[in-house]
Amino acid sequence: MLNVIKKFYYGLIPLLILLFLAVISSLLGYLFLMLAGDVISLRKIVSRGSQIFLLLSIFPLRRYLKLNWGDIGFSTKSLFFRQVFKGLALGMVTLLPVILVLYALDISLIEQSNEWDANIIFNKTLLSFLLAILIGLGEEPVFRGILLAGLRNKLAVGFAATISAGYYSAFHFIKTKTDIPYEELTISSGFKLMLEAFANLLNPDILSALIPLFVIGLFLVSIRIQIKNSIGICIGCHAAWVWQIKMHMYFFYTNHDSPYYYLVSDYYNDGIVGPLVAVWLSLAILAYIFWKRTWGRGINF
């Protein structure tokens, strides 16, 4: 019983840290708007501020937990960049089949209204790729880096991996669409937005995307656990997925009348993430486990 309580306690700590950072972001956001005026919505400040603080928290948490950069998953500079490129290739290989299946089933249809200008396509491709890299660089050191390393110090690998994947998937749904008019802002406005954002996790409509994102988290955390100092691979793989999703959203639109529309999430609305992704990556994880147990070998990057 005591071990169960300890596991629950350690699993709850990341949530408490996130709540603390959200509170700080809410207070600073309100003070900023009082000084700067009606220049941006408080909702955006709280959301972006919490994300930035979460990323910056890596530095004090690393010192507090007495972890070096290798413990978090970083390798030498030259190896790190090679890993990123290998991760990009892995991301392309693992998501492209899903895109092809969605197209074959007429779930994804070519967007005829787009301007097929070479310069527009090049700029869209480049900007999407750069944004995808930034997202990978921002999320992987948090979820497959400091969070996983901290949990592994206190919990068994399986528990740590599951909790890490759970936080990763849940993080995408801690949001609100409410915009409070500037004239109605009070020092408690940020807390109202926080409550709405966290309450969204109780929305049953998110399950069609929450579960696939949980499986995505498990896939990435499996790489991190199986390959030493492999955060670069996770960053590259994550970036490749985000880049393909953004390009897919530009070149295709989702056919809601397809009899197979249930294979994508109606909530997440990116035309890719959904039950098909969850099944595909689950099979990939199981295939790796079977391969490793049968031949006693892991993957080597």
Secondary structure by P-SEA (a helix, b strand, c coil): caaaaaaaaaaaaaaaaaaaaaaaaaaaaaaaaaaacccccaaaaaaaaaaaaaaaaaaaaaaaacccccccccccaaaaaaaaaaaaaaaaaacaaaaaaaaaaccccccccccccaaaaaaaaaaaaaaaaaaaaccccccccaaaaaaaacccaaaaaaaaaaaaaaaacccccccccccccccaaaaaaaaaaaaccccccccccaaaaaaaaaaaaaaaaaccccaaaaaaaaaaaaaaaaaaaaacccccccccccccccccccccccaaaaaaaaaaaaaaaaaaaaccccccc
